[in-house]
Amino acid sequence: MDQERWGRRIKAYRKLKGYTQVEFSDAIGVSLSIVGEIERGKRKPTKEFLERTVETLGVPLVELEPPHEK
């Protein structure tokens, strides 16, 4: 499922950049529960969430996109 792969990649980059979930949710202006749901693959990230994420983490969107299955 794509949203699970999005979540895993977002979580990996968040941790790589040294953010806790609380710090990250504060930085991008969304609730902690939304960050948790996205990272667990229970919710699909919105365009706004992704825009704030790439800005905060300083990574291009292509780095967060899950690889396409062949």
All heavy atoms as a GROMACS GRO file, in nm:
protein
  572
    1MET      N    1   0.085  -0.118   0.000
    1MET     CA    2   0.000   0.000   0.000
    1MET      C    3   0.089   0.124   0.000
    1MET      O    4   0.180   0.136   0.080
    1MET     CB    5  -0.091  -0.005   0.123
    1MET     CG    6  -0.192   0.106   0.129
    1MET     SD    7  -0.302   0.086   0.271
    1MET     CE    8  -0.428  -0.016   0.200
    2ASP      N    9   0.062   0.217  -0.091
    2ASP     CA   10   0.145   0.336  -0.106
    2ASP      C   11   0.154   0.419   0.021
    2ASP      O   12   0.261   0.469   0.054
    2ASP     CB   13   0.095   0.424  -0.220
    2ASP     CG   14   0.158   0.389  -0.353
    2ASP    OD1   15   0.254   0.310  -0.355
    2ASP    OD2   16   0.112   0.442  -0.455
    3GLN      N   17   0.044   0.437   0.092
    3GLN     CA   18   0.049   0.525   0.209
    3GLN      C   19   0.140   0.466   0.317
    3GLN      O   20   0.204   0.540   0.391
    3GLN     CB   21  -0.089   0.560   0.263
    3GLN     CG   22  -0.172   0.447   0.315
    3GLN     CD   23  -0.316   0.487   0.335
    3GLN    OE1   24  -0.375   0.556   0.254
    3GLN    NE2   25  -0.374   0.444   0.444
    4GLU      N   26   0.153   0.335   0.324
    4GLU     CA   27   0.246   0.274   0.419
    4GLU      C   28   0.390   0.304   0.381
    4GLU      O   29   0.473   0.333   0.467
    4GLU     CB   30   0.223   0.123   0.428
    4GLU     CG   31   0.092   0.088   0.496
    4GLU     CD   32   0.060  -0.060   0.491
    4GLU    OE1   33   0.130  -0.136   0.419
    4GLU    OE2   34  -0.035  -0.100   0.558
    5ARG      N   35   0.419   0.299   0.252
    5ARG     CA   36   0.555   0.330   0.207
    5ARG      C   37   0.587   0.477   0.227
    5ARG      O   38   0.698   0.512   0.266
    5ARG     CB   39   0.574   0.287   0.062
    5ARG     CG   40   0.578   0.134   0.051
    5ARG     CD   41   0.605   0.090  -0.087
    5ARG     NE   42   0.487   0.118  -0.167
    5ARG     CZ   43   0.464   0.072  -0.288
    5ARG    NH1   44   0.552  -0.006  -0.345
    5ARG    NH2   45   0.355   0.100  -0.352
    6TRP      N   46   0.489   0.566   0.200
    6TRP     CA   47   0.508   0.708   0.228
    6TRP      C   48   0.544   0.725   0.375
    6TRP      O   49   0.639   0.796   0.410
    6TRP     CB   50   0.381   0.788   0.200
    6TRP     CG   51   0.363   0.835   0.059
    6TRP    CD1   52   0.276   0.782  -0.033
    6TRP    CD2   53   0.428   0.942  -0.007
    6TRP    NE1   54   0.285   0.851  -0.150
    6TRP    CE2   55   0.377   0.950  -0.138
    6TRP    CE3   56   0.526   1.034   0.032
    6TRP    CZ2   57   0.421   1.045  -0.230
    6TRP    CZ3   58   0.569   1.128  -0.059
    6TRP    CH2   59   0.517   1.132  -0.189
    7GLY      N   60   0.467   0.662   0.461
    7GLY     CA   61   0.488   0.674   0.605
    7GLY      C   62   0.626   0.629   0.649
    7GLY      O   63   0.692   0.695   0.730
    8ARG      N   64   0.670   0.516   0.597
    8ARG     CA   65   0.802   0.463   0.634
    8ARG      C   66   0.912   0.559   0.590
    8ARG      O   67   1.008   0.582   0.664
    8ARG     CB   68   0.824   0.326   0.571
    8ARG     CG   69   0.750   0.214   0.643
    8ARG     CD   70   0.799   0.078   0.600
    8ARG     NE   71   0.786   0.053   0.458
    8ARG     CZ   72   0.683  -0.005   0.399
    8ARG    NH1   73   0.580  -0.044   0.471
    8ARG    NH2   74   0.681  -0.025   0.268
    9ARG      N   75   0.900   0.616   0.472
    9ARG     CA   76   1.004   0.707   0.421
    9ARG      C   77   1.004   0.838   0.498
    9ARG      O   78   1.110   0.892   0.532
    9ARG     CB   79   0.987   0.727   0.272
    9ARG     CG   80   1.014   0.597   0.195
    9ARG     CD   81   1.004   0.612   0.047
    9ARG     NE   82   1.112   0.691  -0.008
    9ARG     CZ   83   1.233   0.646  -0.038
    9ARG    NH1   84   1.264   0.521  -0.013
    9ARG    NH2   85   1.324   0.724  -0.092
   10ILE      N   86   0.886   0.891   0.528
   10ILE     CA   87   0.878   1.015   0.606
   10ILE      C   88   0.939   0.993   0.744
   10ILE      O   89   1.018   1.075   0.791
   10ILE     CB   90   0.732   1.064   0.615
   10ILE    CG1   91   0.686   1.114   0.477
   10ILE    CG2   92   0.717   1.172   0.722
   10ILE    CD1   93   0.537   1.138   0.465
   11LYS      N   94   0.905   0.882   0.807
   11LYS     CA   95   0.960   0.851   0.939
   11LYS      C   96   1.112   0.839   0.933
   11LYS      O   97   1.183   0.891   1.020
   11LYS     CB   98   0.898   0.722   0.992
   11LYS     CG   99   0.948   0.682   1.129
   11LYS     CD  100   0.880   0.555   1.175
   11LYS     CE  101   0.924   0.515   1.314
   11LYS     NZ  102   0.852   0.394   1.359
   12ALA      N  103   1.163   0.770   0.833
   12ALA     CA  104   1.308   0.752   0.821
   12ALA      C  105   1.380   0.887   0.807
   12ALA      O  106   1.481   0.910   0.874
   12ALA     CB  107   1.340   0.662   0.702
   13TYR      N  108   1.327   0.974   0.723
   13TYR     CA  109   1.391   1.105   0.705
   13TYR      C  110   1.374   1.193   0.828
   13TYR      O  111   1.465   1.269   0.863
   13TYR     CB  112   1.341   1.175   0.580
   13TYR     CG  113   1.418   1.134   0.458
   13TYR    CD1  114   1.370   1.037   0.372
   13TYR    CD2  115   1.541   1.190   0.429
   13TYR    CE1  116   1.442   0.997   0.261
   13TYR    CE2  117   1.615   1.151   0.320
   13TYR     CZ  118   1.565   1.054   0.235
   13TYR     OH  119   1.638   1.014   0.127
   14ARG      N  120   1.260   1.184   0.894
   14ARG     CA  121   1.241   1.261   1.018
   14ARG      C  122   1.347   1.222   1.119
   14ARG      O  123   1.412   1.307   1.180
   14ARG     CB  124   1.100   1.235   1.075
   14ARG     CG  125   1.082   1.297   1.214
   14ARG     CD  126   0.949   1.263   1.275
   14ARG     NE  127   0.920   1.123   1.295
   14ARG     CZ  128   0.969   1.048   1.394
   14ARG    NH1  129   1.056   1.097   1.480
   14ARG    NH2  130   0.932   0.922   1.407
   15LYS      N  131   1.368   1.092   1.137
   15LYS     CA  132   1.467   1.045   1.233
   15LYS      C  133   1.608   1.082   1.189
   15LYS      O  134   1.691   1.119   1.272
   15LYS     CB  135   1.454   0.893   1.251
   15LYS     CG  136   1.332   0.852   1.330
   15LYS     CD  137   1.332   0.702   1.350
   15LYS     CE  138   1.237   0.665   1.462
   15LYS     NZ  139   1.254   0.524   1.500
   16LEU      N  140   1.635   1.070   1.060
   16LEU     CA  141   1.766   1.104   1.007
   16LEU      C  142   1.801   1.250   1.036
   16LEU      O  143   1.916   1.283   1.067
   16LEU     CB  144   1.770   1.078   0.856
   16LEU     CG  145   1.902   1.104   0.785
   16LEU    CD1  146   2.007   1.004   0.831
   16LEU    CD2  147   1.883   1.094   0.635
   17LYS      N  148   1.701   1.336   1.030
   17LYS     CA  149   1.722   1.479   1.056
   17LYS      C  150   1.715   1.513   1.205
   17LYS      O  151   1.732   1.628   1.243
   17LYS     CB  152   1.618   1.562   0.979
   17LYS     CG  153   1.628   1.547   0.829
   17LYS     CD  154   1.757   1.605   0.776
   17LYS     CE  155   1.763   1.596   0.625
   17LYS     NZ  156   1.872   1.674   0.569
   18GLY      N  157   1.690   1.413   1.289
   18GLY     CA  158   1.697   1.432   1.433
   18GLY      C  159   1.572   1.486   1.500
   18GLY      O  160   1.578   1.534   1.614
   19TYR      N  161   1.459   1.476   1.434
   19TYR     CA  162   1.332   1.522   1.492
   19TYR      C  163   1.261   1.408   1.564
   19TYR      O  164   1.252   1.298   1.512
   19TYR     CB  165   1.237   1.571   1.384
   19TYR     CG  166   1.268   1.706   1.325
   19TYR    CD1  167   1.344   1.717   1.210
   19TYR    CD2  168   1.219   1.822   1.382
   19TYR    CE1  169   1.372   1.841   1.154
   19TYR    CE2  170   1.246   1.946   1.327
   19TYR     CZ  171   1.322   1.955   1.213
   19TYR     OH  172   1.348   2.077   1.159
   20THR      N  173   1.206   1.438   1.682
   20THR     CA  174   1.110   1.346   1.743
   20THR      C  175   0.977   1.372   1.673
   20THR      O  176   0.961   1.473   1.602
   20THR     CB  177   1.093   1.373   1.894
   20THR    OG1  178   1.034   1.503   1.910
   20THR    CG2  179   1.226   1.363   1.967
   21GLN      N  180   0.880   1.285   1.696
   21GLN     CA  181   0.747   1.310   1.637
   21GLN      C  182   0.688   1.440   1.690
   21GLN      O  183   0.627   1.514   1.613
   21GLN     CB  184   0.651   1.195   1.668
   21GLN     CG  185   0.662   1.079   1.574
   21GLN     CD  186   0.550   0.979   1.593
   21GLN    OE1  187   0.487   0.971   1.697
   21GLN    NE2  188   0.525   0.900   1.489
   22VAL      N  189   0.708   1.468   1.817
   22VAL     CA  190   0.654   1.592   1.877
   22VAL      C  191   0.718   1.714   1.812
   22VAL      O  192   0.650   1.808   1.771
   22VAL     CB  193   0.674   1.593   2.030
   22VAL    CG1  194   0.638   1.728   2.089
   22VAL    CG2  195   0.593   1.483   2.095
   23GLU      N  196   0.850   1.714   1.802
   23GLU     CA  197   0.922   1.827   1.741
   23GLU      C  198   0.879   1.847   1.596
   23GLU      O  199   0.859   1.959   1.550
   23GLU     CB  200   1.073   1.805   1.748
   23GLU     CG  201   1.129   1.809   1.888
   23GLU     CD  202   1.270   1.756   1.897
   23GLU    OE1  203   1.314   1.679   1.808
   23GLU    OE2  204   1.338   1.792   1.994
   24PHE      N  205   0.867   1.735   1.525
   24PHE     CA  206   0.830   1.742   1.384
   24PHE      C  207   0.687   1.793   1.366
   24PHE      O  208   0.663   1.880   1.282
   24PHE     CB  209   0.846   1.603   1.321
   24PHE     CG  210   0.817   1.599   1.174
   24PHE    CD1  211   0.895   1.670   1.085
   24PHE    CD2  212   0.713   1.523   1.126
   24PHE    CE1  213   0.869   1.666   0.949
   24PHE    CE2  214   0.686   1.518   0.990
   24PHE     CZ  215   0.764   1.591   0.902
   25SER      N  216   0.595   1.744   1.447
   25SER     CA  217   0.457   1.790   1.435
   25SER      C  218   0.447   1.939   1.465
   25SER      O  219   0.375   2.011   1.397
   25SER     CB  220   0.363   1.708   1.524
   25SER     OG  221   0.388   1.731   1.661
   26ASP      N  222   0.522   1.985   1.565
   26ASP     CA  223   0.525   2.129   1.595
   26ASP      C  224   0.584   2.208   1.478
   26ASP      O  225   0.533   2.314   1.442
   26ASP     CB  226   0.608   2.157   1.721
   26ASP     CG  227   0.538   2.114   1.849
   26ASP    OD1  228   0.415   2.090   1.846
   26ASP    OD2  229   0.607   2.104   1.952
   27ALA      N  230   0.691   2.157   1.420
   27ALA     CA  231   0.760   2.227   1.312
   27ALA      C  232   0.673   2.243   1.187
   27ALA      O  233   0.681   2.344   1.117
   27ALA     CB  234   0.891   2.156   1.276
   28ILE      N  235   0.592   2.142   1.158
   28ILE     CA  236   0.511   2.150   1.036
   28ILE      C  237   0.367   2.195   1.064
   28ILE      O  238   0.288   2.212   0.972
   28ILE     CB  239   0.512   2.019   0.954
   28ILE    CG1  240   0.448   1.903   1.031
   28ILE    CG2  241   0.653   1.984   0.911
   28ILE    CD1  242   0.428   1.778   0.946
   29GLY      N  243   0.335   2.212   1.192
   29GLY     CA  244   0.204   2.267   1.228
   29GLY      C  245   0.086   2.173   1.213
   29GLY      O  246  -0.023   2.215   1.176
   30VAL      N  247   0.109   2.045   1.242
   30VAL     CA  248  -0.001   1.949   1.243
   30VAL      C  249   0.002   1.876   1.376
   30VAL      O  250   0.102   1.877   1.448
   30VAL     CB  251   0.005   1.847   1.127
   30VAL    CG1  252   0.000   1.917   0.993
   30VAL    CG2  253   0.127   1.759   1.136
   31SER      N  254  -0.106   1.808   1.408
   31SER     CA  255  -0.112   1.738   1.536
   31SER      C  256  -0.021   1.616   1.536
   31SER      O  257   0.009   1.557   1.432
   31SER     CB  258  -0.256   1.696   1.567
   31SER     OG  259  -0.295   1.590   1.483
   32LEU      N  260   0.020   1.580   1.655
   32LEU     CA  261   0.103   1.462   1.674
   32LEU      C  262   0.031   1.337   1.624
   32LEU      O  263   0.094   1.249   1.563
   32LEU     CB  264   0.138   1.447   1.822
   32LEU     CG  265   0.219   1.326   1.864
   32LEU    CD1  266   0.352   1.322   1.792
   32LEU    CD2  267   0.239   1.326   2.015
   33SER      N  268  -0.099   1.331   1.644
   33SER     CA  269  -0.174   1.212   1.600
   33SER      C  270  -0.172   1.198   1.448
   33SER      O  271  -0.164   1.087   1.397
   33SER     CB  272  -0.317   1.214   1.653
   33SER     OG  273  -0.388   1.324   1.601
   34ILE      N  274  -0.175   1.309   1.376
   34ILE     CA  275  -0.169   1.301   1.230
   34ILE      C  276  -0.033   1.249   1.185
   34ILE      O  277  -0.025   1.162   1.098
   34ILE     CB  278  -0.200   1.438   1.166
   34ILE    CG1  279  -0.349   1.470   1.184
   34ILE    CG2  280  -0.161   1.440   1.018
   34ILE    CD1  281  -0.390   1.608   1.136
   35VAL      N  282   0.073   1.301   1.244
   35VAL     CA  283   0.207   1.251   1.209
   35VAL      C  284   0.215   1.101   1.236
   35VAL      O  285   0.262   1.024   1.150
   35VAL     CB  286   0.317   1.327   1.287
   35VAL    CG1  287   0.454   1.261   1.267
   35VAL    CG2  288   0.323   1.473   1.244
   36GLY      N  289   0.168   1.057   1.351
   36GLY     CA  290   0.171   0.915   1.384
   36GLY      C  291   0.091   0.830   1.288
   36GLY      O  292   0.136   0.723   1.246
   37GLU      N  293  -0.027   0.877   1.252
   37GLU     CA  294  -0.111   0.801   1.158
   37GLU      C  295  -0.046   0.790   1.022
   37GLU      O  296  -0.051   0.686   0.957
   37GLU     CB  297  -0.248   0.866   1.146
   37GLU     CG  298  -0.334   0.848   1.270
   37GLU     CD  299  -0.464   0.925   1.263
   37GLU    OE1  300  -0.494   0.988   1.160
   37GLU    OE2  301  -0.538   0.922   1.364
   38ILE      N  302   0.016   0.897   0.975
   38ILE     CA  303   0.084   0.894   0.845
   38ILE      C  304   0.204   0.800   0.850
   38ILE      O  305   0.223   0.718   0.761
   38ILE     CB  306   0.123   1.037   0.801
   38ILE    CG1  307  -0.004   1.114   0.762
   38ILE    CG2  308   0.223   1.032   0.685
   38ILE    CD1  309   0.016   1.261   0.736
   39GLU      N  310   0.283   0.811   0.956
   39GLU     CA  311   0.401   0.725   0.966
   39GLU      C  312   0.364   0.578   0.978
   39GLU      O  313   0.440   0.492   0.934
   39GLU     CB  314   0.488   0.768   1.084
   39GLU     CG  315   0.560   0.899   1.057
   39GLU     CD  316   0.662   0.935   1.163
   39GLU    OE1  317   0.674   0.863   1.264
   39GLU    OE2  318   0.732   1.036   1.144
   40ARG      N  319   0.251   0.547   1.036
   40ARG     CA  320   0.205   0.407   1.047
   40ARG      C  321   0.129   0.360   0.923
   40ARG      O  322   0.088   0.244   0.916
   40ARG     CB  323   0.118   0.389   1.171
   40ARG     CG  324   0.194   0.399   1.302
   40ARG     CD  325   0.110   0.357   1.422
   40ARG     NE  326  -0.018   0.424   1.429
   40ARG     CZ  327  -0.042   0.544   1.484
   40ARG    NH1  328   0.057   0.612   1.537
   40ARG    NH2  329  -0.162   0.596   1.486
   41GLY      N  330   0.109   0.448   0.827
   41GLY     CA  331   0.038   0.410   0.706
   41GLY      C  332  -0.112   0.407   0.720
   41GLY      O  333  -0.181   0.349   0.636
   42LYS      N  334  -0.165   0.469   0.824
   42LYS     CA  335  -0.309   0.470   0.847
   42LYS      C  336  -0.377   0.588   0.779
   42LYS      O  337  -0.499   0.593   0.770
   42LYS     CB  338  -0.340   0.476   0.998
   42LYS     CG  339  -0.279   0.364   1.077
   42LYS     CD  340  -0.335   0.230   1.034
   42LYS     CE  341  -0.276   0.118   1.117
   42LYS     NZ  342  -0.308  -0.012   1.063
   43ARG      N  343  -0.298   0.684   0.734
   43ARG     CA  344  -0.352   0.804   0.671
   43ARG      C  345  -0.258   0.844   0.558
   43ARG      O  346  -0.136   0.835   0.572
   43ARG     CB  347  -0.360   0.917   0.773
   43ARG     CG  348  -0.410   1.048   0.717
   43ARG     CD  349  -0.398   1.160   0.818
   43ARG     NE  350  -0.492   1.142   0.928
   43ARG     CZ  351  -0.578   1.235   0.966
   43ARG    NH1  352  -0.580   1.352   0.908
   43ARG    NH2  353  -0.660   1.213   1.066
   44LYS      N  354  -0.314   0.886   0.447
   44LYS     CA  355  -0.234   0.931   0.333
   44LYS      C  356  -0.193   1.077   0.357
   44LYS      O  357  -0.276   1.159   0.396
   44LYS     CB  358  -0.317   0.920   0.205
   44LYS     CG  359  -0.239   0.951   0.081
   44LYS     CD  360  -0.322   0.926  -0.042
   44LYS     CE  361  -0.240   0.958  -0.166
   44LYS     NZ  362  -0.316   0.932  -0.288
   45PRO      N  363  -0.066   1.110   0.333
   45PRO     CA  364  -0.024   1.249   0.353
   45PRO      C  365  -0.088   1.340   0.248
   45PRO      O  366  -0.096   1.305   0.131
   45PRO     CB  367   0.128   1.245   0.337
   45PRO     CG  368   0.156   1.120   0.261
   45PRO     CD  369   0.045   1.024   0.291
   46THR      N  370  -0.134   1.456   0.294
   46THR     CA  371  -0.193   1.553   0.201
   46THR      C  372  -0.081   1.631   0.131
   46THR      O  373   0.035   1.627   0.173
   46THR     CB  374  -0.280   1.654   0.277
   46THR    OG1  375  -0.196   1.729   0.367
   46THR    CG2  376  -0.393   1.585   0.354
   47LYS      N  377  -0.119   1.702   0.028
   47LYS     CA  378  -0.023   1.784  -0.045
   47LYS      C  379   0.039   1.887   0.049
   47LYS      O  380   0.161   1.908   0.049
   47LYS     CB  381  -0.092   1.854  -0.162
   47LYS     CG  382   0.000   1.940  -0.244
   47LYS     CD  383  -0.073   2.008  -0.357
   47LYS     CE  384   0.020   2.103  -0.430
   47LYS     NZ  385  -0.049   2.185  -0.526
   48GLU      N  386  -0.043   1.949   0.133
   48GLU     CA  387   0.007   2.048   0.228
   48GLU      C  388   0.104   1.985   0.329
   48GLU      O  389   0.208   2.044   0.360
   48GLU     CB  390  -0.111   2.113   0.301
   48GLU     CG  391  -0.069   2.226   0.393
   48GLU     CD  392  -0.188   2.294   0.459
   48GLU    OE1  393  -0.304   2.273   0.417
   48GLU    OE2  394  -0.163   2.369   0.554
   49PHE      N  395   0.071   1.868   0.378
   49PHE     CA  396   0.160   1.797   0.470
   49PHE      C  397   0.295   1.773   0.404
   49PHE      O  398   0.401   1.796   0.464
   49PHE     CB  399   0.097   1.664   0.513
   49PHE     CG  400   0.181   1.584   0.609
   49PHE    CD1  401   0.159   1.594   0.745
   49PHE    CD2  402   0.279   1.498   0.564
   49PHE    CE1  403   0.236   1.521   0.835
   49PHE    CE2  404   0.356   1.424   0.651
   49PHE     CZ  405   0.335   1.436   0.788
   50LEU      N  406   0.292   1.725   0.280
   50LEU     CA  407   0.417   1.696   0.209
   50LEU      C  408   0.498   1.823   0.183
   50LEU      O  409   0.620   1.822   0.196
   50LEU     CB  410   0.388   1.623   0.078
   50LEU     CG  411   0.334   1.482   0.095
   50LEU    CD1  412   0.291   1.425  -0.039
   50LEU    CD2  413   0.438   1.391   0.161
   51GLU      N  414   0.430   1.932   0.147
   51GLU     CA  415   0.501   2.058   0.124
   51GLU      C  416   0.572   2.104   0.250
   51GLU      O  417   0.688   2.146   0.246
   51GLU     CB  418   0.403   2.166   0.075
   51GLU     CG  419   0.355   2.144  -0.066
   51GLU     CD  420   0.240   2.235  -0.107
   51GLU    OE1  421   0.183   2.305  -0.020
   51GLU    OE2  422   0.207   2.236  -0.227
   52ARG      N  423   0.503   2.098   0.362
   52ARG     CA  424   0.564   2.138   0.489
   52ARG      C  425   0.676   2.044   0.529
   52ARG      O  426   0.777   2.085   0.586
   52ARG     CB  427   0.458   2.142   0.599
   52ARG     CG  428   0.358   2.254   0.581
   52ARG     CD  429   0.253   2.248   0.688
   52ARG     NE  430   0.154   2.354   0.671
   52ARG     CZ  431   0.055   2.374   0.755
   52ARG    NH1  432   0.042   2.296   0.862
   52ARG    NH2  433  -0.031   2.471   0.734
   53THR      N  434   0.659   1.916   0.500
   53THR     CA  435   0.760   1.816   0.534
   53THR      C  436   0.889   1.840   0.458
   53THR      O  437   0.997   1.842   0.518
   53THR     CB  438   0.706   1.674   0.507
   53THR    OG1  439   0.594   1.651   0.594
   53THR    CG2  440   0.812   1.568   0.532
   54VAL      N  441   0.881   1.858   0.327
   54VAL     CA  442   1.004   1.878   0.250
   54VAL      C  443   1.073   2.008   0.289
   54VAL      O  444   1.196   2.015   0.293
   54VAL     CB  445   0.981   1.870   0.097
   54VAL    CG1  446   0.930   1.734   0.056
   54VAL    CG2  447   0.888   1.978   0.047
   55GLU      N  448   0.994   2.110   0.321
   55GLU     CA  449   1.053   2.237   0.363
   55GLU      C  450   1.125   2.221   0.497
   55GLU      O  451   1.237   2.267   0.516
   55GLU     CB  452   0.944   2.343   0.375
   55GLU     CG  453   0.997   2.480   0.412
   55GLU     CD  454   0.886   2.583   0.418
   55GLU    OE1  455   0.799   2.584   0.328
   55GLU    OE2  456   0.887   2.662   0.513
   56THR      N  457   1.061   2.153   0.590
   56THR     CA  458   1.117   2.137   0.724
   56THR      C  459   1.238   2.044   0.725
   56THR      O  460   1.339   2.072   0.789
   56THR     CB  461   1.010   2.082   0.821
   56THR    OG1  462   0.902   2.178   0.825
   56THR    CG2  463   1.064   2.062   0.960
   57LEU      N  464   1.229   1.934   0.652
   57LEU     CA  465   1.337   1.836   0.651
   57LEU      C  466   1.448   1.871   0.553
   57LEU      O  467   1.558   1.815   0.560
   57LEU     CB  468   1.284   1.696   0.620
   57LEU     CG  469   1.184   1.639   0.721
   57LEU    CD1  470   1.141   1.500   0.678
   57LEU    CD2  471   1.242   1.638   0.861
   58GLY      N  472   1.420   1.962   0.460
   58GLY     CA  473   1.521   2.002   0.363
   58GLY      C  474   1.557   1.892   0.265
   58GLY      O  475   1.673   1.880   0.225
   59VAL      N  476   1.458   1.813   0.227
   59VAL     CA  477   1.480   1.708   0.128
   59VAL      C  478   1.382   1.727   0.012
   59VAL      O  479   1.271   1.774   0.034
   59VAL     CB  480   1.463   1.566   0.187
   59VAL    CG1  481   1.564   1.538   0.295
   59VAL    CG2  482   1.323   1.543   0.239
   60PRO      N  483   1.422   1.693  -0.109
   60PRO     CA  484   1.329   1.704  -0.221
   60PRO      C  485   1.218   1.599  -0.210
   60PRO      O  486   1.238   1.491  -0.153
   60PRO     CB  487   1.416   1.679  -0.345
   60PRO     CG  488   1.542   1.619  -0.296
   60PRO     CD  489   1.555   1.649  -0.150
   61LEU      N  490   1.104   1.634  -0.264
   61LEU     CA  491   0.988   1.544  -0.258
   61LEU      C  492   1.020   1.407  -0.316
   61LEU      O  493   0.976   1.305  -0.264
   61LEU     CB  494   0.869   1.606  -0.332
   61LEU     CG  495   0.739   1.526  -0.330
   61LEU    CD1  496   0.692   1.503  -0.186
   61LEU    CD2  497   0.632   1.596  -0.409
   62VAL      N  498   1.100   1.403  -0.419
   62VAL     CA  499   1.134   1.276  -0.483
   62VAL      C  500   1.200   1.180  -0.384
   62VAL      O  501   1.187   1.058  -0.396
   62VAL     CB  502   1.221   1.298  -0.610
   62VAL    CG1  503   1.359   1.348  -0.574
   62VAL    CG2  504   1.227   1.174  -0.694
   63GLU      N  505   1.269   1.231  -0.283
   63GLU     CA  506   1.332   1.146  -0.182
   63GLU      C  507   1.228   1.080  -0.091
   63GLU      O  508   1.254   0.974  -0.034
   63GLU     CB  509   1.430   1.227  -0.097
   63GLU     CG  510   1.552   1.272  -0.172
   63GLU     CD  511   1.641   1.157  -0.217
   63GLU    OE1  512   1.658   1.060  -0.143
   63GLU    OE2  513   1.693   1.166  -0.330
   64LEU      N  514   1.114   1.144  -0.075
   64LEU     CA  515   1.010   1.089   0.012
   64LEU      C  516   0.916   0.994  -0.061
   64LEU      O  517   0.851   0.911   0.001
   64LEU     CB  518   0.927   1.202   0.074
   64LEU     CG  519   1.000   1.298   0.167
   64LEU    CD1  520   0.905   1.407   0.214
   64LEU    CD2  521   1.062   1.224   0.284
   65GLU      N  522   0.910   1.009  -0.192
   65GLU     CA  523   0.819   0.926  -0.270
   65GLU      C  524   0.860   0.779  -0.263
   65GLU      O  525   0.977   0.746  -0.276
   65GLU     CB  526   0.818   0.968  -0.417
   65GLU     CG  527   0.753   1.100  -0.441
   65GLU     CD  528   0.757   1.140  -0.587
   65GLU    OE1  529   0.862   1.126  -0.650
   65GLU    OE2  530   0.654   1.187  -0.635
   66PRO      N  531   0.763   0.693  -0.238
   66PRO     CA  532   0.794   0.551  -0.236
   66PRO      C  533   0.834   0.504  -0.376
   66PRO      O  534   0.781   0.555  -0.475
   66PRO     CB  535   0.666   0.484  -0.190
   66PRO     CG  536   0.560   0.587  -0.193
   66PRO     CD  537   0.623   0.720  -0.210
   67PRO      N  538   0.927   0.411  -0.384
   67PRO     CA  539   0.964   0.359  -0.516
   67PRO      C  540   0.847   0.289  -0.580
   67PRO      O  541   0.765   0.228  -0.511
   67PRO     CB  542   1.078   0.261  -0.485
   67PRO     CG  543   1.073   0.235  -0.340
   67PRO     CD  544   0.996   0.346  -0.275
   68HIS      N  545   0.837   0.302  -0.709
   68HIS     CA  546   0.727   0.238  -0.781
   68HIS      C  547   0.758   0.090  -0.802
   68HIS      O  548   0.872   0.054  -0.832
   68HIS     CB  549   0.706   0.304  -0.917
   68HIS     CG  550   0.668   0.448  -0.907
   68HIS    ND1  551   0.578   0.497  -0.817
   68HIS    CD2  552   0.712   0.556  -0.976
   68HIS    CE1  553   0.566   0.627  -0.831
   68HIS    NE2  554   0.646   0.666  -0.926
   69GLU      N  555   0.657   0.010  -0.783
   69GLU     CA  556   0.675  -0.134  -0.803
   69GLU      C  557   0.674  -0.163  -0.952
   69GLU      O  558   0.602  -0.101  -1.029
   69GLU     CB  559   0.563  -0.212  -0.734
   69GLU     CG  560   0.571  -0.205  -0.584
   69GLU     CD  561   0.462  -0.287  -0.517
   69GLU    OE1  562   0.384  -0.353  -0.588
   69GLU    OE2  563   0.456  -0.284  -0.395
   70LYS      N  564   0.754  -0.259  -0.992
   70LYS     CA  565   0.761  -0.298  -1.134
   70LYS      C  566   0.685  -0.424  -1.157
   70LYS      O  567   0.662  -0.503  -1.075
   70LYS     CB  568   0.906  -0.315  -1.176
   70LYS     CG  569   0.980  -0.184  -1.172
   70LYS     CD  570   1.121  -0.204  -1.218
   70LYS     CE  571   1.193  -0.069  -1.211
   70LYS     NZ  572   1.325  -0.075  -1.262
   0.00000   0.00000   0.00000
